[in-house]
Amino acid sequence: MSDTALNAGDVRETPIVFPCDGDSLVGIVHRPKNPLEYGLVTIVAGGPQYRAGVGRGMVNTARFLADRGVAVLRFDYRGLGDSGGDFLGFEHIEQDIEAAVSLLQREVPEVKKVVLWGGCDAASGAMIHSWKIPGAKSLVLGNPWVTTHETHAAAMKHHYLSRLREPSFWRKLFRLDYDLLAYARAGLKKAGLRVARIVRSPSDEAANVGADNFVDSMLAGLERYEGPVLFLVSGQSVASREFDELINQDERWRAACGRSLHKRVDFPAADQTFSDKNSRERVNQTILDWILELTRR
């Protein structure tokens, strides 16, 4: 552990570097003075990118929870941020998550059980891999990424149909605020892609098999996972609509998400990353309440 640490009240924040399959991962451990038996590991989402927005939200959540007794590890998996290694995507982060869970329990021995928290493709990665990680006793998943051709089309149809009922849509239309020519070009492009898929040869089709297999892996992982899961779902996110479309269309998904151990909380005004202050505060409190409920079971 680094000798350098930041003190915030009774919480100690310590930068740390730890190994993962020959590479080095970088994280921050938030250690309360009297940690609960449940700790939390955050998983970043979205691939390599500037992280002042989503990343800052994770800092806010970690500090909120740590101030209330929950030890937290924030870290970047391989290929992200300051961590080493190649970026392989959320489908291949089992070793990273396992290393992070072990690190938190080693650095904060009071932590006996770990909750994984991630949104978007981080939630997808947690669903795929967590059943294989002994220390991961619960999941908190925000707007899991399940985009396929079918779910995206259904979600966008729902989005635009709902827009037709909004006065603001018609005001913008009559003010010519929309670039109708651009929309027409986009529509023609989509139509062309649809025709191309219809006339695609069997060999071309075979080459594309597996493009959406991560969704099948998510379902298989969720079915195998034995711990309780908290789903946080935004009302203003296309990704969350796609998630709901998938559940509505698929009986296995409905059964996996509807198990008695699992719980869903909706945030009608929130966007994909719960970026506004009210949504972030509600998410933080919901995660805390979930962890406190776990400790009482």
C-alpha angles and dihedrals in degrees: 000000000000117000089222114093139158119226120213108176106296093345123095117204113200127184110222140182118207136174129258119178094322096320131095123243123200124214147149122240115210105202119187120207091247108023123201120236089253118070130181133231117197120212118205120229140207104045126258108348145124105289107198091112111038092023092053089053089058090051089052092050094046093051093045092053096041091052086059098048103273115127111220136193118200113189144158117236121223115309094017131104113327095340119111131233133059123307106246100167134246092296089071107042102102093112092046093053092044091051091049094049091049091047094053092049091047095048094042105034091183088071107092098164132034132213117205117216124191141138134214111353090357087063088048091052091049091052092050098048113022097088087066095052112083096201095053100094100164140015133216109195125188118200097327115222109245102149116164130153090263100046093044093051092048093046094049091048090054091047096053094042089054090049090059088066094054119094090212090063092056093044091054091045094053091044088055090237090144122079096230093178091057091048090050091052090049091050092051090049091052091048090052091051090050091052089048091054091050094053096038113128121243091251091054090048092051090053089058097049109118098034090118097031092113088072090056089049090052091053093046090049094048091049091052096044111101101191130088118274130205116203117202110196127189122215095210099051127101088204091058090050089052089051090052092046090054092050091048093049100043126058093199091055091049091051094046094049094040099058115133092246091060130081135192128207120188126210105195096187098042127106126220095283099033086240102162119088097246094049092047092051091049091049092050092050092045092053091048092049090049093052093046089050090051091053090055095052 
